[in-house]
């Protein structure tokens, strides 16, 4: 019992000095536990470290576009004007969709929903949630369709734009 009391005295006599940003987070978000804040900063740091490696890997492994005639590519470019991909630059699922776009030779506009507040707000207002990747499809009749999930988006792109041999 005496050992436990002396350990408590030692630990309570020397308080841990946490970074100032963690104290500010605890003050501005009183409902969150301190551990949640530490975990949040751990994953933010991990993302900062891994992002350059993910982007380099994407650049190295992105496939070449399917070869098409100039007329076929012009048709695809016009069809791509009605599409927009809401994404985070280092999201592995967004990278998967961007690779499919590159493989199919599509020039779809990418919108950064992570750092651009207007794109983030548009994604939430139109799609109902801030989740990426999300493909916005503007139909000829004026309707908007919001596709979520990388596999669903890739399948939709493949069905519409992949060259079928035969």
N, C-alpha and C positions, 0 to 999 in steps of 0.2 A: 504494500500500500504506500509505503514511504517513497518507493521508486517512482511510482506513477505520479505522486504529488510533485516530486522534484522535476520530472519531465514536463509536467504542465507548467511549472514555474519558469522553466527555461524557455519553452515555446511562447508563453504569453509575455515574457520579458523582452523578447526580440521579435517584434511584429514584422511581417513580410511587407516589403515595399513594392506595391503593384504599380504598373505604368499609369501615368496620369489619365490616359485615354480610357482605361478600364474604370477608373473612378468616375469619370464623366458619364460613361455609359450607364453605370449603376445609378447615378443620380437622375439622368434623363429618362431611364426606363426602370422605374422602381419595381414593376411587377415581375421583371425577369430576374432569375436567380443569377448569382455571380458566376456559377459554373456554366450557364448558358452563354454568358458573355465571353468567357474564356474559350469555350468551344467554337463560338462564332469567329473569334479572332484567329484561332488555330486554323480553321478551314480557309479563311481569307488569306492567311499567310501561305498555306499550302497551294491555293490556287495561283497566287502571285509567283510562286516558285515553278509550278508546273506549266503555266500558260506558255512561256516561250518554247518549251519542249514540244508541247502539243501543236503549236503553230508551225514549227519547223517540220515536225513529222507530217503534218497535213500538206505542206508545200512539197515535201519529198515524195509522198505517196499518192498525190492526186493524179488520177488517170488522165490520159489524153482524151480529147473529145472525139466522138464518132465522126468519121469523114462523111461530109454531105456536099451536094452541089451548092453553088452560090444561091440558086433559087430556093432550094429546100431550106437553107440556113436563114434566108430572108423571111420565109414564112414562119419559122420557129422564133425568130427575133420579134416579129410582130405579135405572135401569141404570148411570148414572154413578157411583153409590156403590160399585160393584164395580171401579172403575178408579182407578189412581193413576199420575201422571206423575212420574218421577224426572228432574230437570232441573237445569241451571245457569242462573241468571237471565239472563246475557248471552250465552249460547250461541246462535249464529244458527240452528242446527238446532232447538233447543228453542223459540225464538221462532216458527219456522215451524209447529211443532206447536201451540203456544198460539194462534196465529192461526186455525188450522183448528178448534180447540176453540171459540173465540169465534164463528167463522162458523156453526158448527153449533149454537151455543147450549148447549154442554155444561158442566156444573159438575163437572169432574173435579178431584179433589184433586191439587195439585202439591206435590212433596216436593223440597226443596233438598238435593241430594246433594253440593253443593260445600262448604257451610258447616255442615251438620248431620251430625255423625259417625254418629248412629244411622241416618239414612236412607242414608248412604253404605255403612255396614256391611250394612244390609238389602239394598241393591242388589247388593253383591258376593256376599253369601251366597245370595240367591235367583236372581239373574240370571247369576251366575258371573263378572261383570266390572263394573268401574266405568266405564261408558260411557253417555253421555246423548245424546239423550233415550231414555228407556226407559219403556214403558207396561206396568204390571202389570195383568193381567186376572185377576180371581178368578172362576172359573167356578162354576156352581151345584152341581156335583158335588165342589167343594172343591179342584180342581186350580188351580194358578197357572201362568199363561203370561206370559213376559217378552218383549215385542216391542222390538227395537232398530231404529234407522234411522228418520229422520223421514219419508221417503217411504213406508215400510212402515206406520208408525203412522198417517199421514194417510190412506192408502188403506183401512186397517182401519176407521178412524173414519167415513170417507165411506161405505163399504159398509154399515155398520150404522145410521148415524144421519142420512144425508142424505135430504131429502124428494125423492121421485121424482114428477115431474109426469106425469100420465097419467090 
